[in-house]
Each structure stands twice: as structure tokens, then as C-alpha cells.
Amino acid sequence: MIDTPGFDALGGTWSFATAREPAEFPAVEVEGVPGVEHAGGAGRTLCGIRGRYLKLFLHHFQPRALASCRKCRALAEGAPSRPCGQERLHDLLLREADDGPLRTDLLAALRRGARIAIWITGPAKDLTRFHSRIDRMTEEAGPAAEALAAGGLSITLARVEDTDRQYLVVLPPDGRARIARGAVAGSPAA
């Protein structure tokens, strides 16, 4: 999400406002009219073509691509920006995590631009095994591990890396978020 926490691309102070991201739209093509990509919207393209005539691609609309619709290009470029990942996770934690010292520290880290290493939803068993790094968490690892184990088929997890700490956020579909913390480059917890 961000390479150098604390600074924006122009070298200024990092903030949610300076880290806003351009709006993104799915790329679509009108059936029978190959070669021109449009920006998908709510059941139609931004330029107004109805959804039943569209074929969806598995990539985002690129306004500056040679094959992009000129009207969709102008509308996509004029669309309001959206909050960055750090701001979206910050707001989610305000709603879904219990107040406490780890949440307070993580919220502060996100406001400084801490890097979101991964934010993914998928099978709880696979996410635990391959992405959680629960063995590196030294604070509140037990409740986070319990939330991972009780997550059922699908769960969301985010791993945030700050200067010398990493945080694991476990978001079960029907429960409160759990936060654990450990060292970024530390060895697995005993």
C-alpha cells in the first residue's frame, strides 16, 4: 500500500488525505464491439451502455489505455477519489474492534501510514497456515488464534507492519475483530 511510512509520494507528511486513491472501475466490453474498453458502473458503463450488453474483464479500467472509451475516460478521471487501505482498515477497526491498548496503537500506526502487508478474505484454515504468522505474535496471540480457529469456512485477516512491530487483525464473519502484535523481523514466539 505504501512504501515509506511517514511520507507521501512528493516527500511531504503522510496522511489519509494525501494517500487517497483514484476511483477504480471494472473494465468491460460491449458484446459485438470488440477492441474498446469501457468503465463499468452500477449495471451499466459510465457512458451509459446497459449491463445486459456487456462482457466483464478481470482487470480494472485503465483510463489512459489506447483502447479506452473517451467518454468513460473523462468520467473515470473526474470521479472522486476513495480512502486508502490504511484509512479503510482504521475505520473498520473503529467499528469492529474492542477498545484497548493494541487497537489504540494499531490505529495510531495506520494514521502514520503503516504498511498493510496483506488484507485478504478466504478459507480460515489456509489463511491461518499461510498468511497469519500467528506464531510470531507475542501479545494477544491466544484470542487471535481462537478467532482464526472459530472462523468457520471463511475469515478475513489483515497483517500490518509498522517500523518495529507487526499486527494481525482477525475479522470473523460473525464476531468482533481480534488484534495481536509481535516483532516485525523477530523469530517465532516460544
Contact map, one row per residue, 1 for C-alpha under 8 A:
1110000000000000000000000000000000000000000000000000000000000000000000000000000000001000000000000000000000000000001110000000000000000000000000000000000000000000000000000000000000000000000000
1111100000000000000000000000000000000000000000000000000000000000000000000000000000000000000000000000000000000000111100000000000000000000000000000000000000000000000000000000000000000000000000
1111100000000000000000000000000000000000000000000000000000000000000000000000000000000000000000000000000000000000001000000000000000000000000000000000000000000000000000000000000000000000000000
0111111100000000000000000000000000000000000000000000000000000000000000000000000000000000000000000000000000000000000000000000000000000000000000000000000000000000000000000000000000000000000000
0111111100000100000000000000000000000000000000000000000000000000000000000000000000000000000000000000000000000001111000000000000000000000000000000000000000000000010000000000000000000000000000
0001111100001110000000000000000000000000000000000000000000000000000000000000000000000000000000000000000000000001100000000000000000000000000000000000000000000000000000000000000000000000000000
0001111111111100000000000000000000000000000000000000000000000000000000000000000000000000000000000000000000000000000000000000000000000000000000000000000000000000000000000000000000000000000000
0001111111111110011000000000000000000000000000000000000000000000000000000000000000000000000000000000000000000000000000000000000000000000000000000000000000000000000000000000000000000000000000
0000001111110000000000000000000000000000000000000000000000000000000000000000000000000000000000000000000000000000000000000000000000000000000000000000000000000000000000000000000000000000000000
0000001111110000000000000000000000000000000000000000000000000000000000000000000000000000000000000000000000000000000000000000000000000000000000000000000000000000000000000000000000000000000000
0000001111111000000000000000000000000000000000000000000000000000000000000000000000000000000000000000000000000000000000000000000000000000000000000000000000000000000000000000000000000000000000
0000001111111100000000000000000000000000000000000000000000000000000000000000000000000000000000000000000000000000000000000000000000000000000000000000000000000000000000000000000000000000000000
0000011100111110000000000000000000000000000000000000000000000000000000000000000000000000000000000000000000000000000000000000000000000000000000000000000000000000000000000000000000000000000000
0000111100011111011000000000000000000000000000000000000000000000000000000000000000000000000000000000000000000001100000000000000000000000000000000000000000000000000000000000000000000000000000
0000010100001111111000000000000000000000000000000000000000000000000000000000000000000000000000000000000000000011100000000000000000000000000000000000000000000000000000000000000000000000000000
0000000000000111111100000000000000000000000000000000000000000000000000000000000000110110000000000000000000000010100000000000000000000000000000000000000000000000000000000000000000000000000000
0000000000000011111100000000000000000000000000000000000000000000000000000000000000100000000000000000000000000000000000000000000000000000000000000000000000000000000000000000000000000000000000
0000000100000111111100000000000000000000000000000000000000000000000000000000000000000000000000000000000000000000000000000000000000000000000000000000000000000000000000000000000000000000000000
0000000100000111111110000000000000000000000000000000000000000000000000000000000000110000000000000000000000000000000000000000000000000000000000000000000000000000000000000000000000000000000000
0000000000000001111111000000000000000000000000000000000000000000000000000000000011110000000000000000000000000000000000000000000000000000000000000000000000000000000000000000000000000000000000
0000000000000000001111100000000000000000000000000000000000000000000000000000000011110000000000000000000000000000000000000000000000000000000000000000000000000000000000000000000000000000000000
0000000000000000000111110000000000000000000000000000000000000000000000000000101111000000000000000000000000000000000000000000000000000000000000000000000000000000000000000000000000000000000000
0000000000000000000011111000000000000000000000000000000000000000000000000001101111000000000000000000000000000000000000000000000000000000000000000000000000000000000000000000000000000000000000
0000000000000000000001111100000000000000000000000000000000011000000000000001000000000000000000000000000000000000000000000000000000000000000000000000000000000000000000000000000000000000000000
0000000000000000000000111110000000000011100000000000000000011000000000000001000000000000000000000000000000000000000000000000000000000000000000000000000000000000000000000000000000000000000000
0000000000000000000000011111000000000011100000000000000111111000000000000000000000000000000000000000000000000000000000000000000000000000000000000000000000000000000000000000000000000000000000
0000000000000000000000001111100000001111000000000000000111111100000000000000000000000000000000000000000000000000000000000000000000000000000000000000000000000000000000000000000000000000000000
0000000000000000000000000111110000001111000010000000011110001000000000000000000000000000000000000000000000000000000000000000000000000000000000000000000000000000000000000000000000000000000000
0000000000000000000000000011111011111100000000000000011110000000000000000000000000000000000000000000000000000000000000000000000000000000000000000000000000000000000000000000000000000000000000
0000000000000000000000000001111111011100000000000000111000000000000000000000000000000000000000000000000000000000000000000000000000000000000000000000000000000000000000000000000000000000000000
0000000000000000000000000000111111000000000000000000111000000000000000000000000000000000000000000000000000000000000000000000000000000000000000000000000000000000000000000000000000000000000000
0000000000000000000000000000011111000000000000000000000000000000000000000000000000000000000000000000000000000000000000000000000000000000000000000000000000000000000000000000000000000000000000
0000000000000000000000000000111111110000000000000000000000000000000000000000000000000000000000000000000000000000000000000000000000000000000000000000000000000000000000000000000000000000000000
0000000000000000000000000000111111110000000000000000000000000000000000000000000000000000000000000000000000000000000000000000000000000000000000000000000000000000000000000000000000000000000000
0000000000000000000000000000100011111000000000000000000000000000001000000000000000000000000000000000000000000000000000000000000000000000000000000000000000000000000000000000000000000000000000
0000000000000000000000000000110011111100000000000000000000000000001110000000000000000000000000000000000000000000000000000000000000000000000000000000000000000000000000000000000000000000000000
0000000000000000000000000011110000111110000000000000000000001000001110000000000000000000000000000000000000000000000000000000000000000000000000000000000000000000000000000000000000000000000000
0000000000000000000000000011110000011111000011100000000000001000000110011000000000000000000000000000000000000000000000000000000000000000000000000000000000000000000000000000000000000000000000
0000000000000000000000001111000000001111100011100000000000001000000000011001000000000000000000000000000000000000000000000000000000000000000000000000000000000000000000000000000000000000000000
0000000000000000000000001111000000000111111111000000000000001000000000000000000000000000000000000000000000000000000000000000000000000000000000000000000000000000000000000000000000000000000000
0000000000000000000000001100000000000011111111000000000000000000000000000000000000000000000000000000000000000000000000000000000000000000000000000000000000000000000000000000000000000000000000
0000000000000000000000000000000000000001111110000000000000000000000000000000000000000000000000000000000000000000000000000000000000000000000000000000000000000000000000000000000000000000000000
0000000000000000000000000000000000000001111110000110000000000000000000000000000000000000000000000000000000000000000000000000000000000000000000000000000000000000000000000000000000000000000000
0000000000000000000000000000000000000001111111111110010000000000000000000000000000000000000000000000000000000000000000000000000000000000000000000000000000000000000000000000000000000000000000
0000000000000000000000000001000000000111111111111110000000000000000000010000000000000000000000000000000000000000000000000000000000000000000000000000000000000000000000000000000000000000000000
0000000000000000000000000000000000000111100111111000000000000000000000110011000000000000000000000000000000000000000000000000000000000000000000000000000000000000000000000000000000000000000000
0000000000000000000000000000000000000110000111111000000000000000000000110010000000000000000000000000000000000000000000000000000000000000000000000000000000000000000000000000000000000000000000
0000000000000000000000000000000000000000000111111100000000000000000000000000000000000000000000000000000000000000000000000000000000000000000000000000000000000000000000000000000000000000000000
0000000000000000000000000000000000000000000111111110100000000000000000000000000000000000000000000000000000000000000000000000000000000000000000000000000000000000000000000000000000000000000000
0000000000000000000000000000000000000000001110011111110000000000000000000000000000000000000000000000000000000000000000000000000000000000000000000000000000000000000000000000000000000000000000
0000000000000000000000000000000000000000001110001111110000000000000000000000000000000000000000000000000000000000000000000000000000000000000000000000000000000000000000000000000000000000000000
0000000000000000000000000000000000000000000000000111110000000000000000000000000000000000000000000000000000000000000000000000000000000000000000000000000000000000000000000000000000000000000000
0000000000000000000000000000011000000000000000001111111000000000000000000000000000000000000000000000000000000000000000000000000000000000000000000000000000000000000000000000000000000000000000
0000000000000000000000000001111000000000000100000111111100000000000000000000000000000000000000000000000000000000000000000000000000000000000000000000000000000000000000000000000000000000000000
0000000000000000000000000001111000000000000000000000111110000000000000000000000000000000000000000000000000000000000000000000000000000000000000000000000000000000000000000000000000000000000000
0000000000000000000000000111100000000000000000000000011111000000000000000000000000000000000000000000000000000000000000000000000000000000000000000000000000000000000000000000000000000000000000
0000000000000000000000000111100000000000000000000000001111110000000000000000000000000000000000000000000000000000000000000000000000000000000000000000000000000000000000000000000000000000000000
0000000000000000000000000110000000000000000000000000000111110000000000000000000000000000000000000000000000000000000000000000000000000000000000000000000000000000000000000000000000000000000000
0000000000000000000000000110000000000000000000000000000011111000000000000000000000000000000000000000000000000000000000000000000000000000000000000000000000000000000000000000000000000000000000
0000000000000000000000011110000000000000000000000000000011111100000000000000000000000000000000000000000000000000000000000000000000000000000000000000000000000000000000000000000000000000000000
0000000000000000000000011111000000001111000000000000000000111110000100000000000000000000000000000000000000000000000000000000000000000000000000000000000000000000000000000000000000000000000000
0000000000000000000000000010000000000000000000000000000000011111100100001000000000000000000000000000000000000000000000000000000000000000000000000000000000000000000000000000000000000000000000
0000000000000000000000000000000000000000000000000000000000001111100100011101100000000000000000000000000000000000000000000000000000000000000000000000000000000000000000000000000000000000000000
0000000000000000000000000000000000000000000000000000000000000111110100001000000000000000000000000000000000000000000000000000000000000000000000000000000000000000000000000000000000000000000000
0000000000000000000000000000000000000000000000000000000000000111111100000000000000000000000000000000000000000000000000000000000000000000000000000000000000000000000000000000000000000000000000
0000000000000000000000000000000000000000000000000000000000000001111100000000000000000000000000000000000000000000000000000000000000000000000000000000000000000000000000000000000000000000000000
0000000000000000000000000000000000111000000000000000000000000000111110000000000000000000000000000000000000000000000000000000000000000000000000000000000000000000000000000000000000000000000000
0000000000000000000000000000000000011100000000000000000000001111111111011000000000000000000000000000000000000000000000000000000000000000000000000000000000000000000000000000000000000000000000
0000000000000000000000000000000000011100000000000000000000000000001111111000000000000000000000000000000000000000000000000000000000000000000000000000000000000000000000000000000000000000000000
0000000000000000000000000000000000000000000000000000000000000000000111111100000000000000000000000000000000000000000000000000000000000000000000000000000000000000000000000000000000000000000000
0000000000000000000000000000000000000000000001100000000000000000000011111110000000000000000000000000000000000000000000000000000000000000000000000000000000000000000000000000000000000000000000
0000000000000000000000000000000000000110000011100000000000000010000111111111000000000000000000000000000000000000000000000000000000000000000000000000000000000000000000000000000000000000000000
0000000000000000000000000000000000000110000000000000000000000111000111111111100000000000000000000000000000000000000000000000000000000000000000000000000000000000000000000000000000000000000000
0000000000000000000000000000000000000000000000000000000000000010000001111111110000000000000000000000000000000000000000000000000000000000000000000000000000000000000000000000000000000000000000
0000000000000000000000000000000000000000000001100000000000000000000000111111111000000000000000000000000000000000000000000000000000000000000000000000000000000000000000000000000000000000000000
0000000000000000000000111000000000000010000001000000000000000010000000011111111000000000000000000000000000000000000000000000000000000000000000000000000000000000000000000000000000000000000000
0000000000000000000001100000000000000000000000000000000000000010000000001111111000000000000000000000000000000000000000000000000000000000000000000000000000000000000000000000000000000000000000
0000000000000000000000000000000000000000000000000000000000000000000000000111111100000000000000000000000000000000000000000000000000000000000000000000000000000000000000000000000000000000000000
0000000000000000000001100000000000000000000000000000000000000000000000000011111110000000000000000000000000000000000000000000000000000000000000000000000000000000000000000000000000000000000000
0000000000000000000001100000000000000000000000000000000000000000000000000000011111000000000000000000000000000000000000000000000000000000000000000000000000000000000000000000000000000000000000
0000000000000000000111100000000000000000000000000000000000000000000000000000001111100000000000000000000000000000000000000000000000000000000000000000000000000000000000000000000000000000000000
0000000000000000000111100000000000000000000000000000000000000000000000000000000111110000000000000000000000000000000000000000000000000000000000000000000000000000000000000000000000000000000000
0000000000000001101110000000000000000000000000000000000000000000000000000000000011111111000000000000000000000000000000000000000000000000000000000000000000000000000000000000000000000000000000
0000000000000001001110000000000000000000000000000000000000000000000000000000000001111111000000000000000000000000000000000000000000000000000000000000000000000000000000000000000000000000000000
1000000000000000000000000000000000000000000000000000000000000000000000000000000000111111100000000000000000000000000100000000000000000000000000000000000000000000000000000000000000000000000000
0000000000000001000000000000000000000000000000000000000000000000000000000000000000111111110000000000000000000110111100000000000000000000000000000000000000000000000000000000000000000000000000
0000000000000001000000000000000000000000000000000000000000000000000000000000000000111111111000000000000000000110000000000000000000000000000000000000000000000000000000000000000000000000000000
0000000000000000000000000000000000000000000000000000000000000000000000000000000000111111111100000000000000000000000000000000000000000000000000000000000000000000000000000000000000000000000000
0000000000000000000000000000000000000000000000000000000000000000000000000000000000001111111110000000000000000100000000000000000000000000000000000000000000000000000000000000000000000000000000
0000000000000000000000000000000000000000000000000000000000000000000000000000000000000111111111000000000000100110000000000000000000000000000000000000000000000000000000000000000000000000000000
0000000000000000000000000000000000000000000000000000000000000000000000000000000000000011111111100000000000000000000000000000000000000000000000000000000000000000000000000000000000000000000000
0000000000000000000000000000000000000000000000000000000000000000000000000000000000000001111111111000000000000000000000000000000000000000000000000000000000000000000000000000000000000000000000
0000000000000000000000000000000000000000000000000000000000000000000000000000000000000000111111111000001000100000000000000000000000000000000000000000000000000000000000000000000010000000000000
0000000000000000000000000000000000000000000000000000000000000000000000000000000000000000011111111000000000000000000000000000000000000000000000000000000000000000000000000000000000000000000000
0000000000000000000000000000000000000000000000000000000000000000000000000000000000000000001111111000000000000000000000000000000000000000000000000000000000000000000000000000000000000000000000
0000000000000000000000000000000000000000000000000000000000000000000000000000000000000000000111111100000000000000000000000000000000000000000000000000000000000000000000000000000110000000000000
0000000000000000000000000000000000000000000000000000000000000000000000000000000000000000000111111110001000000000000000000000000000000000000000000000000000000000000000000000000111100000000000
0000000000000000000000000000000000000000000000000000000000000000000000000000000000000000000000011111001000000000000000000000000000000000000000000000000000000000000000000000000110000000000000
0000000000000000000000000000000000000000000000000000000000000000000000000000000000000000000000001111101100000000000000000000000000000000000000000000000000000000000000000000000000000000000000
0000000000000000000000000000000000000000000000000000000000000000000000000000000000000000000000000111111100000000000000000000000000000000000000000000000000000000000000000000000000000000000000
0000000000000000000000000000000000000000000000000000000000000000000000000000000000000000000000000011111110000000000000000000000000000000000000000000000000000000000000000000000000000000000000
0000000000000000000000000000000000000000000000000000000000000000000000000000000000000000000000000001111111000000000000000000000000000000000000000000000000000000000000000000000000111000000000
0000000000000000000000000000000000000000000000000000000000000000000000000000000000000000000010001111111111100000000000000000000000000000000000000000000000000000000000000000000000100000000000
0000000000000000000000000000000000000000000000000000000000000000000000000000000000000000000000000011111111110000000000000000000000000000000000000000000000000000000000000000000000000000000000
0000000000000000000000000000000000000000000000000000000000000000000000000000000000000000000000000000111111111000000000000000000000000000000000000000000000000000000000000000000000000000000000
0000000000000000000000000000000000000000000000000000000000000000000000000000000000000000000000000000011111111100000000000000000000000000000000000000000000000000000000100000000000000000000000
0000000000000000000000000000000000000000000000000000000000000000000000000000000000000000010010000000001111111110000000000000000000000000000000000000000000000000000000000000000000000000000000
0000000000000000000000000000000000000000000000000000000000000000000000000000000000000000000000000000000111111111000000000000000000000000000000000000000000000000000000000000000000000000000000
0000000000000000000000000000000000000000000000000000000000000000000000000000000000000000000000000000000011111111110000000000000000000000000000000000000000000000010000000000000000000000000000
0000000000000000000000000000000000000000000000000000000000000000000000000000000000000110110000000000000001111111111000000000000000000000000000000000000000000000000000000000000000000000000000
0000000000000011000000000000000000000000000000000000000000000000000000000000000000000110010000000000000000111111110000000000000000000000000000000000000000000000000000000000000000000000000000
0000110000000110000000000000000000000000000000000000000000000000000000000000000000000000000000000000000000011111110000000000000000000000000000000000000000000000000000000000000000000000000000
0100110000000111000000000000000000000000000000000000000000000000000000000000000000000100000000000000000000001111111000000000000000000000000000000000000000000000000000000000000000000000000000
0100100000000000000000000000000000000000000000000000000000000000000000000000000000000100000000000000000000001111111100000000000000000000000000000000000000000001111000000000000000000000000000
1110100000000000000000000000000000000000000000000000000000000000000000000000000000000100000000000000000000000100111110000000000000000000000000000000000000000001110000000000000000000000000000
1100000000000000000000000000000000000000000000000000000000000000000000000000000000001100000000000000000000000000011111100000000000000000000000000000000000000111100000000000000000000000000000
1000000000000000000000000000000000000000000000000000000000000000000000000000000000000000000000000000000000000000001111100000000000000000000000000000000000000111100000000000000000000000000000
0000000000000000000000000000000000000000000000000000000000000000000000000000000000000000000000000000000000000000000111110000000000100000000000000000000000001111000000000000000000000000000000
0000000000000000000000000000000000000000000000000000000000000000000000000000000000000000000000000000000000000000000111111000000000000000000000000000000000011110000000000000000000000000000000
0000000000000000000000000000000000000000000000000000000000000000000000000000000000000000000000000000000000000000000001111100000000000000000000000000000000011100000000000000000000000000000000
0000000000000000000000000000000000000000000000000000000000000000000000000000000000000000000000000000000000000000000000111110000000000000000000000000000001111000000000000000000000000000000000
0000000000000000000000000000000000000000000000000000000000000000000000000000000000000000000000000000000000000000000000011111011000000000000000000000000011110000000000000000000000000000000000
0000000000000000000000000000000000000000000000000000000000000000000000000000000000000000000000000000000000000000000000001111111000000000000000000000000111100000000000000000000000000000000000
0000000000000000000000000000000000000000000000000000000000000000000000000000000000000000000000000000000000000000000000000111111100000000000000000001101111110000000000000000000000000000000000
0000000000000000000000000000000000000000000000000000000000000000000000000000000000000000000000000000000000000000000000000011111110000000000000000001100010000000000000000000000000000000000000
0000000000000000000000000000000000000000000000000000000000000000000000000000000000000000000000000000000000000000000000000111111111100000000000000000000000000000000000000000000000000000000000
0000000000000000000000000000000000000000000000000000000000000000000000000000000000000000000000000000000000000000000000000111111111110000000000000000000000001000000000000000000000000000000000
0000000000000000000000000000000000000000000000000000000000000000000000000000000000000000000000000000000000000000000000000001111111111100000000000001000000000000000000000000000000000000000000
0000000000000000000000000000000000000000000000000000000000000000000000000000000000000000000000000000000000000000000000000000111111111000000000000000000000000000000000000000000000000000000000
0000000000000000000000000000000000000000000000000000000000000000000000000000000000000000000000000000000000000000000000000000011111111000000000000000000000000000000000000000000000000000000000
0000000000000000000000000000000000000000000000000000000000000000000000000000000000000000000000000000000000000000000001000000011111111000000000000000000000000000000000000000000000000000000000
0000000000000000000000000000000000000000000000000000000000000000000000000000000000000000000000000000000000000000000000000000001111111100000000000000000000001010000000010000000000000000000000
0000000000000000000000000000000000000000000000000000000000000000000000000000000000000000000000000000000000000000000000000000000111111111100000000000000000000000000000000000000000000000000000
0000000000000000000000000000000000000000000000000000000000000000000000000000000000000000000000000000000000000000000000000000000100011111100010011000000000000000000000010000000000000000000000
0000000000000000000000000000000000000000000000000000000000000000000000000000000000000000000000000000000000000000000000000000000000001111100010000000000000000000000000000000000000000000000110
0000000000000000000000000000000000000000000000000000000000000000000000000000000000000000000000000000000000000000000000000000000000001111110000000000000000000000000000000000000000000110011110
0000000000000000000000000000000000000000000000000000000000000000000000000000000000000000000000000000000000000000000000000000000000001111111110000000000000000000000000110000000000011110000110
0000000000000000000000000000000000000000000000000000000000000000000000000000000000000000000000000000000000000000000000000000000000000001111110000000000000000000000000000000000000011110000010
0000000000000000000000000000000000000000000000000000000000000000000000000000000000000000000000000000000000000000000000000000000000000000111110000000000000000000000000000000000000011100000000
0000000000000000000000000000000000000000000000000000000000000000000000000000000000000000000000000000000000000000000000000000000000000000111111110000000000000000000000000000000000111000000000
0000000000000000000000000000000000000000000000000000000000000000000000000000000000000000000000000000000000000000000000000000000000000110111111111000000000000000000000000000000000011000000000
0000000000000000000000000000000000000000000000000000000000000000000000000000000000000000000000000000000000000000000000000000000000000000000111111100000000000000000000000000000000000000000000
0000000000000000000000000000000000000000000000000000000000000000000000000000000000000000000000000000000000000000000000000000000000000000000111111110000000000000000000000000000001000000000000
0000000000000000000000000000000000000000000000000000000000000000000000000000000000000000000000000000000000000000000000000000000000000100000111111111000000000000000000011100000001110000000000
0000000000000000000000000000000000000000000000000000000000000000000000000000000000000000000000000000000000000000000000000000000000000100000011111111100000000000000000000000000000000000000000
0000000000000000000000000000000000000000000000000000000000000000000000000000000000000000000000000000000000000000000000000000000000000000000001111111110000000000000000000000000000000000000000
0000000000000000000000000000000000000000000000000000000000000000000000000000000000000000000000000000000000000000000000000000000000000000000000111111111000000000000000000111000001000000000000
0000000000000000000000000000000000000000000000000000000000000000000000000000000000000000000000000000000000000000000000000001100100000000000000011111111000100000000000000101000000000000000000
0000000000000000000000000000000000000000000000000000000000000000000000000000000000000000000000000000000000000000000000000001100000000000000000001111111100000000000000000000000000000000000000
0000000000000000000000000000000000000000000000000000000000000000000000000000000000000000000000000000000000000000000000000000000000000000000000000111111100000000000000000001000000000000000000
0000000000000000000000000000000000000000000000000000000000000000000000000000000000000000000000000000000000000000000000000001000000000000000000000011111111100000000000000001100000000000000000
0000000000000000000000000000000000000000000000000000000000000000000000000000000000000000000000000000000000000000000000000011000000000000000000000000111111100000000000000000000000000000000000
0000000000000000000000000000000000000000000000000000000000000000000000000000000000000000000000000000000000000000000000000111100000000000000000000000001111100000000000000000000000000000000000
0000000000000000000000000000000000000000000000000000000000000000000000000000000000000000000000000000000000000000000000001111000000000000000000000000001111110000000000000001100000000000000000
0000000000000000000000000000000000000000000000000000000000000000000000000000000000000000000000000000000000000000000000001111000000000000000000000001001111111000000000000111100000000000000000
0000000000000000000000000000000000000000000000000000000000000000000000000000000000000000000000000000000000000000000000111101000000000000000000000000000001111100000000000111100000000000000000
0000000000000000000000000000000000000000000000000000000000000000000000000000000000000000000000000000000000000000000001111000001000010000000000000000000000111110000000011110000000000000000000
0000000000000000000000000000000000000000000000000000000000000000000000000000000000000000000000000000000000000000000111110000000000000000000000000000000000011111000000011100000000000000000000
0000000000000000000000000000000000000000000000000000000000000000000000000000000000000000000000000000000000000000000111100000000000010000000000000000000000001111100001111000000000000000000000
0000000000000000000000000000000000000000000000000000000000000000000000000000000000000000000000000000000000000000011111000000000000000000000000000000000000000111110001110000000000000000000000
0000000000000000000000000000000000000000000000000000000000000000000000000000000000000000000000000000000000000000011110000000000000000000000000000000000000000011111111100000000000000001000000
0000100000000000000000000000000000000000000000000000000000000000000000000000000000000000000000000000000000001000011000000000000000000000000000000000000000000001111111000000000000000001000000
0000000000000000000000000000000000000000000000000000000000000000000000000000000000000000000000000000000000000000010000000000000000000000000000000000000000000000111110000000000000000001000000
0000000000000000000000000000000000000000000000000000000000000000000000000000000000000000000000000000000000000000000000000000000000000000000000000000000000000000111111000000000000000011100000
0000000000000000000000000000000000000000000000000000000000000000000000000000000000000000000000000000000000000000000000000000000000000000000000000000000000000000111111100000000000001111000000
0000000000000000000000000000000000000000000000000000000000000000000000000000000000000000000000000000000000000000000000000000000000000000000000000000000000000011110111110000000000001111000000
0000000000000000000000000000000000000000000000000000000000000000000000000000000000000000000000000000000001000000000000000000000000000000100000000000000000000011100011111000000000111100000000
0000000000000000000000000000000000000000000000000000000000000000000000000000000000000000000000000000000000000000000000000000000000010100100000010000000000001111000001111100000001111000000000
0000000000000000000000000000000000000000000000000000000000000000000000000000000000000000000000000000000000000000000000000000000000000000000000010000000000001110000000111110000011110000000000
0000000000000000000000000000000000000000000000000000000000000000000000000000000000000000000000000000000000000000000000000000000000000000000000010011000000111100000000011111000011100000000000
0000000000000000000000000000000000000000000000000000000000000000000000000000000000000000000000000000000000000000000000000000000000000000000000000010000000111000000000001111101111000000000000
0000000000000000000000000000000000000000000000000000000000000000000000000000000000000000000000000000000000000000000000000000000000000000000000000011011001110000000000000111111110000000000000
0000000000000000000000000000000000000000000000000000000000000000000000000000000000000000000000000000000000000000000000000000000000000000000000000000001001110000000000000011111000000000000000
0000000000000000000000000000000000000000000000000000000000000000000000000000000000000000000000000000000000000000000000000000000000000000000000000000000000000000000000000001111100000000000000
0000000000000000000000000000000000000000000000000000000000000000000000000000000000000000000000000000000000000000000000000000000000000000000000000000000000000000000000000011111110000000000000
0000000000000000000000000000000000000000000000000000000000000000000000000000000000000000000000011100000000000000000000000000000000000000000000000000000000000000000000000011011111000000000000
0000000000000000000000000000000000000000000000000000000000000000000000000000000000000000000010011100000000000000000000000000000000000000000000000000000000000000000000001111001111100000000000
0000000000000000000000000000000000000000000000000000000000000000000000000000000000000000000000001000000000000000000000000000000000000000000000110010000000000000000000011110000111110000000000
0000000000000000000000000000000000000000000000000000000000000000000000000000000000000000000000001000011000000000000000000000000000000000000100010000000000000000000000111100000011111000000000
0000000000000000000000000000000000000000000000000000000000000000000000000000000000000000000000000000010000000000000000000000000000000000111110010000000000000000000000111000000001111100000000
0000000000000000000000000000000000000000000000000000000000000000000000000000000000000000000000000000010000000000000000000000000000000000111110000000000000000000000011110000000000111110000000
0000000000000000000000000000000000000000000000000000000000000000000000000000000000000000000000000000000000000000000000000000000000000001111000000000000000000000000011100000000000011111010000
0000000000000000000000000000000000000000000000000000000000000000000000000000000000000000000000000000000000000000000000000000000000000001110000000000000000000000000111000000000000001111110000
0000000000000000000000000000000000000000000000000000000000000000000000000000000000000000000000000000000000000000000000000000000000000000000000000000000000000000111111000000000000000111110000
0000000000000000000000000000000000000000000000000000000000000000000000000000000000000000000000000000000000000000000000000000000000000000000000000000000000000000000100000000000000000011111000
0000000000000000000000000000000000000000000000000000000000000000000000000000000000000000000000000000000000000000000000000000000000000001000000000000000000000000000000000000000000000111111100
0000000000000000000000000000000000000000000000000000000000000000000000000000000000000000000000000000000000000000000000000000000000000001000000000000000000000000000000000000000000000000111110
0000000000000000000000000000000000000000000000000000000000000000000000000000000000000000000000000000000000000000000000000000000000000011100000000000000000000000000000000000000000000000011111
0000000000000000000000000000000000000000000000000000000000000000000000000000000000000000000000000000000000000000000000000000000000000011110000000000000000000000000000000000000000000000001111
0000000000000000000000000000000000000000000000000000000000000000000000000000000000000000000000000000000000000000000000000000000000000000000000000000000000000000000000000000000000000000000111
